[in-house]
């Protein structure tokens, strides 16, 4: 909590999970809960404590798994919410996550807390979350290892005629088997020319020999995400011109990723890191992939943490932010040739003072 409140204007922060399908990621960040939905629950955070206003559905779960600084309050009547909110927040500057909270809830918080004023603290959370502590790094490392293990196992299971949906289901089963809580995001499984569409979602396209297979996937482990992409050629015909082109694209992308990793360390700008990757790719084979390289489609990397896109800090030429020790980013150059196929290689990259390494 101290990381969130450092330099914050808020005396207290109020977070509300508005529905079952989407939990405020900062709720998980502060509570550490890995089980439960906590729909319509309210979390009040101060500099020293947490108060969870919950219902009978979640009360025992919350009590069993709460951090030591949390008080769990069972709400049996709707009027209790107003009483507890006012007790904790009256006359204070109250922070909300403006990036997540609907306007109607903002108005309700303003009314019920009797706050002196309400401020948006989304940027305070992003600032706190951008630097990972040892436990966060450990969880992302485990999520990444589960993901890579599951990719290898999925690759071994591939058979001609399988659909992209078949492979997605297989991968998601395997990560659970290896200890993941579930997927960090919907799995992108792409065969053949579909691989040139960076966010193509699995459909009934069937797997054929000598075609590209792209898996952009990630496991979630104790609330923390991995994001890994592997691209390979299924049953390659090494004598064919098609195979030679696919292999050349793959070599170019691997070289681009290595060029970015080589210059990355604490204090280097995201602009310089992406430029290193892009220049390598654009100069490959006298520039034959310059028209198709990743900067035309996406940035080199995004922050990874409790969300797979963990805040607004990215590795890109569009901003001059510098990477810092214990940040974690994806490193994901790619080539995309519509009608032919795409190659993308992605790993989760931990920044250190002396350099960077893949988790």
Secondary structure by P-SEA (a helix, b strand, c coil): cccccccccccbbbbbbcccccccaaaaaaccccccccccbbbbbcccbbbbbcccccaaaaaacccccbbbbbbccaaaaaaaaaaaccccccccccccccaaaaaaaaaaacccccccaaaaaaaaaccccaaaaaaaaaaaaaaaaaaaaaaaaccccccaaaaaaaaaaaaaaaccccccccbbbbccccccccccccccccccccbbbbbbcbbbccccbbbbbbbbbcccccccaaaaaaaaaaaaaaaaaaaaaaaccccccaaaaaaaaaaaaaacccccccccccccccccccccccccccccccccccccccccccbbbbbccccccccccbbbbbbbbbbcccccccc
